Amino acid sequence: MRAIITAASALFIAFAAITAQAHALLERAQPRVGSTVASPPSQVTLYFSQRLEPSLSSITVTNASGQRVDAGRTSVSGSTMSVPLRSIGVGTYRVTWRALSVDTHTTEGSFAFTVGGR
């Protein structure tokens, strides 16, 4: 009986580990999540834990008024996605992303960064 419980526990742990890795999770961003940068970036780049499906992954960047400041189509290469920015100034910007990993799981989220000193 103990062997059955041990085997069942091992299978559960293995399945949980596989399931946890089945989504493209945001690993880091440039500019960094919640950061304040001295000068305006020319693009936003996001790095994920899995390869992305280019046609269904996107980034939008908006200013404090909700107006879009990204300047073009999101580009995807492997597990990295980026979007160019229009000329932006001092202020706080919201990055909203949607990522479809090649295994068909979707994740999404948002974060802010600030341009200018505090």
TIDOKOL-794246 format. One record per residue (C-alpha): z, y, x. Coordinates in steps of 0.05 Angstrom, whole numbers, plus 32768, in hexadecimal, padded with zeros to 4 digits. Layout:
N
<w Z v Y u X>
...
//
This chain:
118
<w 8000 v 8000 u 8000>
<w 8011 v 8030 u 8038>
<w 7FCC v 8024 u 8057>
<w 7FAA v 8036 u 8015>
<w 7FD2 v 8077 u 8010>
<w 7FC3 v 8088 u 8058>
<w 7F79 v 807B u 804F>
<w 7F77 v 80A3 u 800E>
<w 7F9B v 80DD u 8030>
<w 7F6A v 80DC u 806A>
<w 7F2E v 80DD u 803A>
<w 7F4D v 8117 u 8013>
<w 7F58 v 813F u 8053>
<w 7F11 v 8131 u 806B>
<w 7EF3 v 8144 u 8028>
<w 7F1C v 8185 u 8026>
<w 7F04 v 8197 u 806C>
<w 7EBB v 818B u 8059>
<w 7EC3 v 81B3 u 8019>
<w 7EE4 v 81ED u 803D>
<w 7EA9 v 81F2 u 806C>
<w 7E75 v 81F1 u 8034>
<w 7E72 v 823D u 802D>
<w 7E56 v 8274 u 805A>
<w 7E95 v 829B u 806A>
<w 7E93 v 82E0 u 8088>
<w 7EAD v 82D9 u 80D0>
<w 7EA4 v 8320 u 80E9>
<w 7E7E v 8360 u 80DC>
<w 7E63 v 839B u 8102>
<w 7E7F v 83CE u 80F3>
<w 7EBF v 83A6 u 80EC>
<w 7EE0 v 839C u 80A8>
<w 7F0E v 83D7 u 809A>
<w 7EFD v 83FA u 80DB>
<w 7EF3 v 8443 u 80EA>
<w 7EB9 v 8452 u 8118>
<w 7EAD v 8493 u 813D>
<w 7E62 v 8497 u 8132>
<w 7E37 v 847E u 80F9>
<w 7E19 v 8438 u 8103>
<w 7DCF v 842D u 80FB>
<w 7DD9 v 83EB u 80D8>
<w 7E0D v 83BB u 80BC>
<w 7E0D v 8374 u 80D8>
<w 7E34 v 833A u 80BB>
<w 7E41 v 82F7 u 80DD>
<w 7E4E v 82B9 u 80B3>
<w 7E69 v 8273 u 80C0>
<w 7E28 v 8251 u 80A8>
<w 7DDE v 825C u 80A7>
<w 7DC6 v 8287 u 806D>
<w 7D8C v 8283 u 803C>
<w 7D66 v 82C4 u 8049>
<w 7D47 v 82CD u 8004>
<w 7D8A v 82CE u 7FDF>
<w 7DB9 v 82EF u 8011>
<w 7DC3 v 833B u 8010>
<w 7DEB v 8377 u 8027>
<w 7DF2 v 83BA u 8004>
<w 7E17 v 83F6 u 8020>
<w 7E2E v 842F u 7FF5>
<w 7E51 v 8471 u 8002>
<w 7E90 v 848B u 7FDF>
<w 7E65 v 84A3 u 7FA4>
<w 7E47 v 845E u 7F9B>
<w 7E02 v 8472 u 7FB5>
<w 7DDE v 843F u 7FDF>
<w 7DD7 v 8452 u 8029>
<w 7DB6 v 8412 u 8042>
<w 7D6E v 841E u 8055>
<w 7D46 v 83E0 u 804A>
<w 7D46 v 8397 u 8040>
<w 7D7D v 8369 u 805A>
<w 7D65 v 833E u 8093>
<w 7D82 v 82F9 u 80A0>
<w 7D7E v 82D0 u 80E0>
<w 7DA5 v 828F u 80E0>
<w 7DED v 82A1 u 80CE>
<w 7DE5 v 82EC u 80DA>
<w 7DCF v 8320 u 80A7>
<w 7DC4 v 836A u 80B1>
<w 7DAA v 83A8 u 808D>
<w 7D95 v 83EB u 80AB>
<w 7DB8 v 842A u 8094>
<w 7D9D v 846F u 8083>
<w 7DB9 v 84A8 u 80AA>
<w 7E02 v 84AA u 8093>
<w 7E3A v 84DB u 80A2>
<w 7E85 v 84DD u 80A2>
<w 7EA4 v 84B6 u 8068>
<w 7EB7 v 8472 u 804E>
<w 7E82 v 843E u 803F>
<w 7E85 v 83FD u 8017>
<w 7E5F v 83C0 u 802E>
<w 7E51 v 838D u 7FF8>
<w 7E32 v 834A u 800B>
<w 7E1A v 830A u 7FEC>
<w 7E0B v 82CD u 8017>
<w 7DE9 v 828D u 8002>
<w 7DF4 v 8257 u 8037>
<w 7DBD v 8225 u 8043>
<w 7DE8 v 81F1 u 8020>
<w 7DE1 v 821B u 7FDF>
<w 7E28 v 8237 u 7FDB>
<w 7E2E v 8281 u 7FCD>
<w 7E65 v 82AF u 7FE6>
<w 7E6C v 82FA u 7FDD>
<w 7E9A v 8332 u 7FEE>
<w 7EA2 v 8379 u 8003>
<w 7EC7 v 83A5 u 8035>
<w 7ECA v 83ED u 804B>
<w 7EC1 v 8411 u 808D>
<w 7ECA v 845A u 809D>
<w 7EA0 v 8489 u 80C8>
<w 7EC7 v 84C2 u 80E9>
<w 7F0C v 84CD u 8102>
<w 7F4D v 84CA u 80DE>
//
